[in-house]
């Protein structure tokens, strides 16, 4: 009851575990001790800059830092006792005003000159951004400009669409269907409108976390979600893994300035855990995005349906306070509940009809890969992006059609976007290298490691056909190979070409993806590959080599199949309501608390199946957060999950991971 009263005072405490809350309350007079928990309550605040003032030695906050290194100075220091969003939102507001003015002029004059001149202005601005991206920018400046480019490219495309459709009125549906930002003078506040809906901007600090490429599918999804919120309903994007369901919900939250909490659902969630999250969402006005919602047990879903109904009914009634699970709590109107589902996978539950009726379904099956590739390349500073994007998309579609069917192959949207982002990093490291050569090197680095010996020549021939006459220089791994050779000798192993090649491929795969799966039969050299790479990186660090930026590596091996789900992730005792920590949650908390620059590899050595790895989805994708059933959310920015497995019978499990293939034939 004591913790409940504290959570009602500051509802964001609903999103952290009891242990974390007790630690915060126990050290509330020491702001530095509370800093590690800020990321669990706010989307992108890592720490506050504080200092002591006055005779009483009081603490004052001068600004806040994000996880990506951006620092925001407060206009007025905040006494602790007793924003990049501005750029994007103001540019969207200016664009809305410009288009509205151009449409009014078009209606008066009866021609399209106003819209065409606005399109020229937009293209000129994008060209300047493109030049800036190619320049010498800091990491934070680059992130800001890439986010701006993503939004401004969509703005250009909307103007183009309005011209083609012959729109000449601000009441035309082609204009009203867009997400538009205004400054409402009547309420003196920023508002966002779409079709017949209107939302006040939420002013949540989100940092430089990037924006989603907006395609026609994204626009339709936005329209369905905003209409659902307007009608006091939830949203339910459905589709295969890797089609952008969760990211679309998160990006709409960014556009409206709201805090979006992503929860990876599992069979272990009970109605009490869900109730606490819903209570927090209602009292903070935040959005909850519940991934893999249909993994929750059917008996729990029946109670969850009543919990959601009570919140949505209170929103529809316009209540400021309502009774939730026997307690009267506050209700903030901006609260939103969204669920995403992968239909047809093992271990899924059919939602009850009373629950289905509360959510508006959106089908997200085939994303526009070509358009996404083009905008991603533009944001990474490439020229002639339309042609290059077409070639990359063609390569991946031909790979699906012509290469052999392997469980560990993935040539979908996530793999495509990953290779383009990796190409952007390569281009910045080699600014004088031609764009096509950078792309070829990136595609080889990202794909050769997972190809079988039969498919390798076929893949190389497809690349040669798409990029005729382009022969990129080979990367010099001289010092790296010498270090590998020394470590193999130290381990009493023979140095053969394929071993060295596989270690280098694992190194490049690990650098390009957040998590990596080493796939191969027993005795194919999986363990040797990662152990020698670990030792090689340590040797390169000692030598002070700057070319490969190696760090010392600490490994944490876990056999997931030797543990039950409760022993792996932690579990509640239903009788005493006491939480018992799991092996993985304990290891992740330990590695996150370690602030050394060393790399930490969490190694899962054992068969992969849906029973235990589904709960790792949010760790392996862009969220990089482990959600536990006690409400705790452990962020994982730098740790690298490695999976050493024999095969991958469920292909959707590897959509967020890089793959290195080992075979005894070599």
N, C-alpha and C positions, 0 to 999 in steps of 0.2 A: 504493500500500500504506500510505503514511503517513496519508493521509486516511481510509482504511478503519479503521485502528486508532483514530483519533480518533472516528469514527462509532460504533464498537463501545463506546467509553467513554460517549458520550452519543448514544444512537440517534436522537434527533430531528434530528441533523445529516444523516440520510439524506434529509430532506425539503427540503434547500436545495442549491443548485448548488455545484460545486467552487470557483468564483470567490468566492462568498459565504463559504464555509467558510475559504478561505485568508485572506480579509480579517479574519474573526473571530480566527483563530489568530495572524495577524500583529500584531493590536492587542489581544491578550488581557489585557494589563496596563492597558488604558485602557477602563474600563466604559462611558464615554460613546460611544466609537466602536462598541461592540457593540450599543447600544440599537436602531438601525434594523432589526436582524435579529431582534429578539424576536418580532415579529408573524409571522415566517415559521416559527417553531418552536412558538409557542403560539397558541391560537385567538384570544384577545382581549386579550393583554397588549401595550400600545403602548410603555411605558417603565417604568423603575424609578426611584424617588426615592432618590438616593444622597447621601452626604456623607462627608467625611474625618473620621477620629477618631484620637486618640492621637498619641504622639510619632512613631510610624512612618508617620503620614499614611495609614493604611489606609482602604479604602473600605467603607462599610456601607450596605446597602439597608434603607430604613425602610418602604417600601410599593410598590405597583404601580398603574399607571394603565391604564385600558382605552381603546379607540379612541373610545368614546362619552362619555368624560370622567369616568367613575366612578373614585374613588381608594380603594384598600383598604390600610389600615394593617396592617403585620405585627404580630402579638402580641409577638414579640421580634425586634428588628433582626437581619438576617442579614449576617454578615461575608462579603464577596464574594471574599476571598482565602482560601485554604485551600479574605369571599366573598359577590353577590346570590343565588347558588345556595342559600345557607343559608336564605334566606327561603322560597323555593319548596319546597325539600326538607323543611324542618321543617313547613311547612303541609300538605304531602302526607302526612307521617308522622302528624301529628295527625288528619288526616281519616281515614286508614286505621284508626287506633286507635278513633276515634269510631264509624265504621261497624261495625267488628268488635264493639264493645260493644253497639251498637244491635241488631245481628243476634242476639247472644246473648240480649238481653232479650226480643226478639220471639219467640224459640224457647221461652223459659221461660213467658212470659205468654200467648202465642198471639194477640197483636194487633200492629198496625202503628204504635202510638203513638210508640214510640222512634224509628223511622225518620222519621215525619212531623214530630216535634219537631226532629230533626236537619236536615230539609229547611228548616224555618222559620228555624233558626239560620243555615243557609247563605245563604238569601235575604236575611236581615237584614245579614249580612256583605257580600254583593255590593252591596246598596243603599248601604252606607257607602263602599265602594270607588268606586261610581259618583259619589257626592257629592264624594269627594276628587279624582276625575279632572277634574270641572268646576271645581275650585278653582284657586288660583294656585300651581302646582307648578313646580319646576325641571325641566329636561329629564330628569335622571337619576331623580328621584322619579317622574315620569310613566311612564318606561320600566319601572321596577320594579312600579308598581301595575298597568299594562296586562298585564305578564307574569303577575302574580298573578291578575288577573281572568280571564285566558284559562284558567288551570288550575282556578280555583275554579268557573267556570261549568260546566266539564266535570264537576267533582265533584258539583255540584247535579244535573246531568242523570243521572249514574249513580245517585244516591239515588232520583230520580224513577223510573228504570227498575226499580230493585229493588222499589219499592213496587208498581208496576203488575204486575210479574211474580209478586208474592206471595212473594218470597224471605224465608226465615226461618232460614237456616242459613249459617254461614261456609263450609261445604263446597259450597254451590251454585255451579254453573258460572258463572252470571251475575255472581257476585262474584269468583270465581277468575280469570276472564278479564281483569279489570282490572289495570292496572299499579299495584302497591301497594308503598308504602315503609314499611319497619319498621326498628326498632333492635334488632338481634339481641344479646341479653345474653350469649349463650354465647361469641360471638367479639368482643363489645364493638365492633361496627361497624354501619354503615348498610347494609342490603341492600334490593334491589328484587326483587319476586316477580311472576310472571304465570303462570297455569296451573300446570304442574309445574316451572317453571324458577326459578332464583334466581341473582342477580348481586350481587357486592359493589359498592357505590357507588365511582366512580372519582376523585372530588374534583378534577376538572379545572376550573380557573378559566375561566369562559365569559363573564363580564361581562354587561352589559345588552343582549344581542343578541336579546331577544324570544323568545316561544314560539309554536308552531303551534296554530291552532284545531283541537281534537281532535273529529273527526266519527266516526260508526260505521265508515266506511271506514278512517280512521286507526287505530282500535282493532283492526280485523281485520289491518291491515298490521303493527302492533306485535306482535300475537300470532304471526304467521307469522315475523317477524324474530327475536323472542326464542327461539322454538322452534328455528329454524335455528341460532342461536348455541349453544343447549343441546346440539344434536345435532352440533356442530362442522361446520356447513355455512355457506355464504354465503347472502345474500339477494339477490333479483333483482326489484325492482319494474319492471313493464312498463306502458306506456301512452303516449298522445299527450303532446306538450309542454304544460306548464302544468297538469298534474294533481297535482303535489306529490310526485313520486317522491323527488327528492333531499332536499327539505325534510323529508319524513317520516323518512328515515334520520338526518338531522342532529338532528331534534328528539328522536328516541329516544336518540341519543347524549347529548343534554343531560339527558334524564331519568335516565340511568344515570351521568352525570358523566364521560363519556369524551370524548377528543379525536377529532374527526372531520375527516379531511382529504379535501377534494373535489378530484378530479383530472379535468379535462376531456380525455378521450382523443381522439387524432387518428391519422391514418394514419402519421405520422412516429415514433410511439413504437416503440422496439425492445425486445427482451427484456432488454437490460442495464439500461435505464432502469426498466422494470417490476420487475426483480429487486431493484434498489436500494430502490425504494419498499416492496416486500414485506418486505425485510430490516428496514427501518425500522419497519414496522407490527408485525412479530413481536417486535422487541426493545423497543418502547415500550408495547405493549399498546393502541395506538391503533386507530381504525377507518379504513379506506380506502373512500371512496365513488367509484367509477369511472364517471363520467357518459359516456353515448354509448359504452359498452364495445364495441359491435359495429362501431365505426368502425376498430378496430385490424385490421391485415392478418392474413389467415388463418394465414400461416406463423409470425407472432409469437404468435398465440393458442395454437398447438400447444405452444410452449415455456412460455407463461404458465400453461397448464393444469397442467403438471408442477410449476411453482413453487408454485401455489396448493395442489396436492395434497400437496406435502411439508409445508406449514404446517398444513393441516387434519388430516393424518395424525398429526403431532406433537401437536396439540391433543387429538385423540381418544385418543392413547396416554398423555396426562398428562405428557409430557416437559417438563423444565425447560430442557434444551439439546437442539439437534438440528442435523443437518448440512444446510446450505442452500447450494447451488451450490458445493460443495467446501469450505465453511468451517463450523466449529461455532459456532453463535451461541445467545444466550439466547432464551427464549420466554416472554412474559408472557401468561397465560391469557385476559386480556380482549380480545386482538386479534380484530378482525372484518373481513371483506372483503365488500363489497356492490357490485353493479353495477346501473346503470339503463340502459334501452334504449328508444328510440323505434322501434318496428317499422314497416317499410314506407317509410322515407325513402331517398333516393338515397345511394349510397356506403356501404351497410351490409353487414356480413358475417354469414352464418349461423353461429352458434356451433357448434363441434364437440360431438358427443354426450358425450364424456368431460368436457367443461367444463360443459355444461348440468347434468349429474348432480350437480355440487358445489353448485349454487345452488337455493334454494327459490323458485319463481316466485310473484309477487303481481300480480294484475291491478288496475291503477288507471286506470279509464277515465272514469267520471263522478263527479266530486267533488260534494258537497252544497253547491252555491253559496249557496242561501238561508240555510242554517244558518251558514256561514262569514261571510256578509254581516252576519247578526244579531249574532254575537259580536264581529266587528270594529267595528261601530257602537257596541256597548256599551262596548268598550275605548277608543273615541275620545270617550266622554262624551255620546253622544246619548241622548235619551229616546224611549220608544215604539219601540224598535228593531225589534220583530217586524214592525210595519206598514211602517216605512220600508224594511227589508230586502226585504220582499215587493215593494214598488214598484220598487226599484232592479233586483232580479232580473227582474221583469216587463219593465222597460224594455229590458234587455239581450237578453232572449229575443225580444221583439218586433222589436228592431233586426236581429237575425239573420234573422227570418222576412220582414220587410217591406221592409228597405232593399235596394238593388241589391247584387249579388255583386261585390265588389271585392277584388283580391288583398291590398290593404293594410288591409282592415278586420279588426279583432279585437275581439270582444265576449265573450271567454272569462273564465275565473276570474282570471287575472293582471290583466286590465284592470279587472275588477270590484273586486278588492281594492285596486288602485292608486287608483281613484277614491274609495274610502271613506277611505283613509289621507290622501289629499289633502283630502277634506272635513273630516277631523279637524283638519288644520292650519288650514284656513279658519275653522273654528268657534272655535279658540283665538285666532285673530287678530280675530274678530268675535263675542265672547261673547254679545252682546245680540241677535244676529240669530236668527230662528226656524230650527229644524232643517231644515224643508222648503226654505226659501230657500237655506240653505247647501248642501244637496244639489243643488239645481237649478243653482246657480252652478258647483259642482264638476263636475257631469256635462257642462255646456256647455264649460267650460274644457278638459276632458279629451278631448272628442269632436268638437267643431265643427271643429277644425283639420284633421281627417282626412276629413271628409265632402265628397262632391262637391256641386256646386250643385243637382243634382236631388234628392239625399237630404236636404239641409239643412232645407227646410220640413217634410218628413215626420217627421224626428227631433224638431223643435220641437213639432209637433202631438201626437206620442206623449207628450212631457214634459207638455204642457198637459193632456192627458186624464188622466194619472196624478196630477197635482198641480193639480186644478181650483181656480181662484181665487187661486192663489199666483203673485205677480209680483215676483220679487226685484229690488231696486234695481240699476241698472247700475253697474259699478265705474268710478270716475273715473280715466281714464288721461290726464287733461289734460296734466300735465308730461311724461309719457312720450311722448305724441303730438307735443308740441312738439319734444322731442329727436329723434324720428324724422324729423320734417319738416326740421329743421336739417341732419341727416345726409344726407337724400336730396338736398337742395339742394347741399350740399358735394360730393356725388358727381356732380352734374350730372344728376340723375334727376327725373322728374316725380312729384309726390306725388298718387297716386290712392287712393281709399278702400280698394280691395282690397289694395293693397300694405301700407298701414298695418295693416289688419286681420290680414293673414297674419303680419306681424312680431310683433304682440301675441300671436297664437295660438301662434307658435313659442316665444315667451318663457314663456307659461303651460305649454305642453307640456314644455318643458325643465325647468321648476321642479317638475313633478309626476312625471317619469320620469327614471331614471338615464341612459338613452341615447335618442336621438331619430333618426328617419329622416325626411328631407325627400324626398318622392316627387313626381315630375312629369316630363313630357317635356322634351326639350332646348328651352331658350328660354322656359321657364315662370316663371323668376325664382327658382330655388332658391338660387343663389349670392348674388344680390342680397339675398334675405331674411335669410340668416344673417350676411352681411357688415354690413348696415345695423344688425341687432340687436347685433352685436359693438361697432360704433362707438357706438350709442345707449347701451349699458350703460356704456361708458367715459365718455361725456359725463355721464350721470346720477351716476356715481361722483364726478366732478370737482365737480359741483354739490352733492354731499353730501346727496342726497335719501334720506330714511329710509323712505319708503313702499314702495319696490320693492326695497330692499336689493341694489342692483346692485354689481358688482365689475368691475374691468378684466379683459379676456379676451385670452389668448394662444392662437393657433391653430396646429395642426400638421397641414397637409394631406398626405394620402397617397393615391396611386392604387394600390389593391390589385391590380388586374389587370395592372399594368406589372411586377409582381414575382412570382417563383415563391414557393411556400409556404415554402421554405427561406430565401429572401431576406426574406420578410415576418416570419416568426416565429423564424428561427434554425434551424441544422441542425448535426448531427454529421458529421464526416468519418469514415466507417466504417473507413478504413485507419489513421488516426492517432488516432482517438477524440478529436479536437480539436473544440471548440465554436466556431462562428462565429455572432456575434450577428445578429439580424434587425432590420429597420428599425422595426417596431412595438415589439418588446421593448426596443429601445434608447430609443425615444421615451417609452415608458411608464415606464421606469426613471428617465429624466431628469425627467419631470414629477412622479413620486412623490418624488424627492429634493428638489425645489423646494418649500420650506416657505412661500412667499409665499401670501397669502390670495387672490391672483388666481385666476380660473377658467382652466382649461386645456381647450380643445376639441380633441380628436383627430378630424380630419375625414377620412372615407373617401369620396373622390370617384370613383365608378366603379360598374360593375355589381355587384350582390350575387348571389353564388351559393354553393351549399353547400360548394364546394371550399375556400374561405378563411374564410367567416364562421362555420362550425360551431365552429371553435376559439375564437370570441369568445363562445360561449354563456355560459360562467362569468363573463365580464366584464360582460355585459349583464344577467344576472339578479341575485338578491339576494346571491350569493357575492362578486361584484365582484373576482374574482381571475383573472389570466391565468396558465394553467399551460403551461410550456414543456417540451419533451421532455427537457431536461437536468435536470429535477427542480425548476427554479426556479419560485417562485410569487410573482408581482408583484401586490400589493394595489392597488386603485384606488378609494380612497374618494371623492375630490372631482372627478376628471377627468370630462369629459362626452364620450362618443363620439357624434359626429354622422355620419350616413350620408346622402350626397347621391346618390340613385339614380333611375333612370328608371321601373323597375317592380319588383314583388316577386313573382316566380313561385312562391316557396316561402313559404307563409303562416306556417309554424311559426317562421320566422326572426324575425318581428316580435313574438312573444308577450312578449318582455322589453323592448320599446322603445315609446316614444310615436311617433306619426306626424303629420306636417304635410303636407297635400296642396296642391300648387301646380298650377294649370292655366292654359293660354294663353287659354282662353275668358274668363277674368276680365280 
